[in-house]
Amino acid sequence: MREIKVIPEEIVKNQSVNVNNVSGATLTSFAIKGAVRDALKEAGINVKDFSKQVPAPEKLSGTVEKRAQVVIVGAGGAGLSAAVAAAEAGATVIVVEKSHYAGGNTSVAGGNFNAADLVRSSKFELTPQRRKIVESILNEKPKNELQAELIAKVKAQLKAYDDAKGTKLFDSPEFHALQTWKGGDYQGDLGLVYNLTMKAPQMEKDLEKMGFVWRKNSEQVMGSLWPRANRSANYASGVGFIETFLNEIDKKKLPVTLLLNTKAEDLLVKDGRVVGVKCLNANGQTYIIHASKGVILASGGFGANVDMRVHYDTIWDKKLGSNVNTTNVPSIQGDGIKMAEKVGAKLVQMGNIQLLPTTDAYTGSSNSKVNISTSVFVNKDGKRFVNETGRRDTISKAALHQRDKQFFIIGTSEASQIDKNGRNKYGVKLEDLVKQKKAFVGNTWEELAQKAGINAANLKKTVEEWNKFCKDPKDDPFGRPSCDPEVRLDGHPPYYATIMSPSVHHTMGGIAINKNTQVLDKNGKVIPGLFAAGEVTGGIHGANRVGGNAVPDALVYGRVAGQEAAK
């Protein structure tokens, strides 16, 4: 059942977008309220006339008991993937979500889905520089048996590629796993990583069967290390995954009940087994929800919890206080991690916190970019300072050393993400970004530099050097392996610059799980009845999450959790 329909019904009933006393600021472009505001604006209607404060719902009391075979905490990508999987396996499901909408961080994510897909990545070539990246991983001395096994498989795959005289991009789930593991400084569990990369291509196909429409071509996104990121053709963000699962629930009439505005507070344990969840609804009512088969924690990480990220941080010198923005929705507070810890769950790598370099310098949002995220980066002095296709932590650390901790993504009209309606790929109007001085437009590089406050002489020199590199892509001073067509700077005006600064993006640490998503206790033993998936877990991404791996992590392991809990 889709109680999410209550939101538009309440908007119509109250003739106000300000229902349930929730601002929804982070979801302006993605949530239902944001869509209604946009529609009002497009119709020439003053949004203020439909923004009256709606009375708070009547407070209730008492306890209500509910029962299902599987109970899921969190209605983001991992939670809804688990719900569909469990219901399709024959289980009755209740999903509790403390926010007034389904989606979590998945709905505001860029929507990039890493999977080794040689059809969609065929526009890219295996350049000599990219081949060196493959060979460097194959030449590593194995640290364990699984790495040795994967290296052997990739060597055989590369030989077959060469025998077939391949020129297009080389990729495979095994290479994806090795690259991901290395990208996290070998701190992740390689078994969990490989399980993810093996299942990602099938998850991609299964989403397509549910009606999800993929773009024809893969791309290389910020920190993805390889051009294997796939995106929706008809959604501007990760909200497409959420809608796909909700539509699947509706279309197939799956036995899934979604309880919004309901915060899970404690796990119920009987004879050493997790048997349910105690929750508190926003109306004041307590819910005791019994789970006869299993409970799945899919409540996300703790990127929006300043106290937790300062307490646990081991990478950023405890400097992730309230002065550092986050891309996360406000509800991402580490609730599931705290609940699991109470019942003896093991927490792993909690100090591994990721910053996303390319976020709005003033709000932390990731939706203000005008050019693709691997275009050329320059500081206020007009100089490049990092390999734009490198690791996110490396780029973030380099960005934090620039003046005012800010830099610009620059690009041409050909390389821009501005559509015919003047909006970027997230649906944000270019004219709004320009008014807010988050984006700058110029018909010459000198004009662009003057408007953005960039050193013009240095910028011109940087553009010239970059274009030389694009004609002969080797020996980049920052180690960039290629100049793909979409990031060339010799195209036509107008030219664009978007101001960026790093924000807290992903917490790689969390609850320890095995490949079946069963939660482990401090002794490494399974806690019966308890499963976890998505960013609430730890031990997959290691010290640095590869860009584009978060959504497949959530959706793949969400599906595994749903299937396992339903058994």
JOSUL-V835788 format. One record per backbone hydrogen bond with DSSP energy under -0.5 kcal/mol. CO is the residue of the C=O (numbers start at 0). NH is the residue of the N-H. Records with the same first field share a line. If there is no record, write none. Layout:
CO=NH + NH
This chain:
0=2 + 257
1=4
2=5
3=6 + 7
4=8
5=9
6=10
7=11
8=12
9=13
10=14 + 15
16=18
17=20 + 53
18=21
23=26
24=27
26=29 + 30
30=34
31=35
32=36
33=37
34=38
35=39
36=40
37=41
38=42
39=44
40=43
44=46
45=48
46=49
47=50
49=16
61=285
63=287
65=289
67=291
68=292 + 293
69=93
70=295
71=73 + 95
72=297
74=102
75=79
76=80
77=81
78=82
79=83
80=84
81=85
82=86
83=87
84=88
85=90
86=89
91=68 + 69
92=256
93=71 + 95
94=258
95=73
96=261
98=260
102=76 + 105 + 106
103=106
104=107 + 108
105=108
106=238
108=237
111=113 + 550
112=229
114=116
116=120
118=121
119=217
120=123 + 168
123=168
124=126
126=130
127=131
128=132
129=133
130=134
131=135
132=136
133=137
134=138
136=139
139=141
143=147
144=148
145=149
146=150
147=151
148=152
149=153
150=154
151=155
152=156
153=157
154=158
155=159
156=160
157=161
158=162
159=163
160=165
161=164
166=125
171=175
172=176
173=177
174=178
175=179
176=180
177=181
178=182
179=183
180=183 + 185
181=184
183=186 + 542
187=189
188=191 + 192
189=193
190=194
191=195
192=196
193=197
194=198
195=199
196=200
198=202
199=203
200=204
201=205
202=206
203=207
204=208
205=209
206=211
207=210
211=213
212=232 + 233
218=220 + 228
220=223
222=546
225=227
227=114
228=218
229=112
230=214
236=239
237=240 + 241
238=242
239=243
240=244
241=245
242=246
243=247
244=248
245=249
246=250
247=251
248=253
249=252
253=255
254=92
256=94 + 258
257=259
258=96
260=281
261=263
262=279
265=277
266=268
267=274 + 275
269=272
272=269 + 274
274=290
275=267
276=278 + 288
277=264 + 265
278=286
279=262
280=283
282=59
284=280
285=63
286=278 + 288
287=65 + 289
288=276
289=67 + 291
293=70
294=296 + 530
295=72 + 297
296=532
297=75
300=333
301=304
303=305
304=308
305=309
306=310
307=311
308=312
315=318
320=323
322=324
324=503
328=331
330=332
331=303
333=337
334=338
335=339
336=340
337=341
338=342
339=342 + 344
340=343
343=521
345=511
347=509
348=351
350=313 + 314 + 352
351=507 + 508
353=504 + 505
354=356
355=502
356=358
358=500
359=363
364=359
369=416
371=374
375=409
377=407
378=381
379=454
382=378
385=387
386=389
390=394
391=395
392=396
393=397
394=398
395=399
396=400
397=400
398=401
401=404
402=405
406=499
407=377 + 409
408=497
409=375
410=495
412=415
414=371
416=418
418=421
421=429
422=418
423=426
427=423
428=432
429=433
430=434
431=435
432=437 + 438
433=436
437=498
439=496
441=494
443=447
444=448
445=449
446=450
447=451
448=452 + 453
454=458
455=459
456=460
457=461
458=462
459=463
460=464
461=465
462=466
463=467
464=468
465=469
466=470
467=471
471=473
475=478
483=486
484=487
487=411
491=412
494=441
495=410
496=439
497=408
498=360
499=406
500=358
502=355
503=326 + 327
505=353 + 507
507=538
509=347
510=537
511=519
513=516
516=531
517=513
518=526
519=345
520=523
524=520
525=527
526=529
527=273
528=294
529=518
530=296
532=535
533=536
535=510
538=188
540=543
545=548
547=113 + 551
548=552
549=553
550=554
551=555
552=556
553=557
554=558
555=559
556=560
557=561
558=562
559=563
560=564
561=565
562=566
563=566
